[in-house]
Amino acid sequence: MLGSQIQKLRQEKKLTLSQLAEKTDISKSYLSHIERNIQTNPTIEVLVKIAAALDVDLHTLLYPNKDISESTNTKKVHVTNWSEIIKAALEAGLINKADLKEISEAIENEKQGSRKN
């Protein structure tokens, strides 16, 4: 479950719950509820902050046992979620409009590269 994965990653990074709370600007009690699977539906904004603090991507946080390249469906789900991730990161102030432009250009370049193959 998500909470167990967050706890595992936090402990691997040798962070206390208090340290993770400080790094994410999320209350210690809320993080504790997530880790204990009391809170099972945190917002994408919260997940983006946790992933950034743990230095992992959201795919690793949400799908710990799946390789991103396992299947075409996994890739489609992952790419579909990028729009939500980018929107949440923008709303949370984790990226700015210049970053958004770079991301958009990179996505467009990737699409064009995929069409050539």
N, C-alpha and C positions, 0 to 999 in steps of 0.2 A: 504494500500500500504506500501511498504518497508520503504519509507521515514517517513511516519506517525508513523510507529512502532518504528523506531529509535528515533524519536523526543519524543514519549511517554515514552520510556524506559529511555532516557536521563533525561527528566524532573522528572521522578519518583526517579531517583538517585540524583536529585538536582544538576545536572551538567550544567554548561553553555556550549554553543557551543565552546567557547574558551578553556574551561577545557577539553572537549572531544577531541578537536583538539590536545591539548598538550599531552594527554594520548595516543593517537593513532598515533601521528606524521603524521597526515593527515591535510591538510590545512583547515582552518575555512571556507573558501569560498566553497571548494569542499563538505565539510560536509553539509553546508547550502543548496547547490544544491541537495544533496541526500535527505535531510529532506523535501525540498519543491517539490520533485519529478520532478525536472528539469533534474537531472542525475538519470536515472532509471536503469542503468545497471553497478553498481560498480563491480569491480573484486572480486573474492573470497578472495584474500589477504586483500583487504580493509574491506570486511565483517568480516573476522576473527579478524582483529584488533579492529573493532567496537564492536563485540560481547565480546571480551576479556575485553575491557575497560568498558563495561556496565555489566560485570559479568553475562552474559547469554550465553547459547549455541546457535549455529547457527540455530538449529531447531526453537527455540523460536523467533529468529530474523526474520526468513523467513516465518514461518508458525504459527503466533501468536494464531490463533483460532483452531489449531489442536493438539490434544493430540498425542504424539508419538506412543501410543499403540492403536489408533483408529482402524486401519485396517492393514492387512498384506501388502497391497500396500504401505501404508505410511512407514512401517518399511523397505520395500525393497528400496524405494526411499531414505530414510534416510541413510541406510547402503551403498547404492551406492554412495551417496554424501560424505561419510567419506573419500574415497580415494582422492577426490579432496581437501577436507578440510585438510587432513594430508599433502598432497603435498604442498598446499599453505602455511601452517604453517611452514613447513620445509624450503621452499624458502624464507619466510619472516623472518626466524631466530627465530621464536617463539618456535620451538622445535629443538633438535639436534639429531644426529644419535643414541645416547643412548636412548633418548625418543622414537625414531622411533622403536627401537628394542623392547622396553617395550610394545608399542602400538601393534606391530605385534604379540607378544606373547599373549597379552590379547585377540586379535581378534581370534587367533588360538584356545585358550582355550575356548572361547565362542562358536566357531564353533563346537568343540569337545563335549562340554556340550549340545549343541542343538541336536547333532546327537544321543546322549544317550537317550533323551526324546522322 
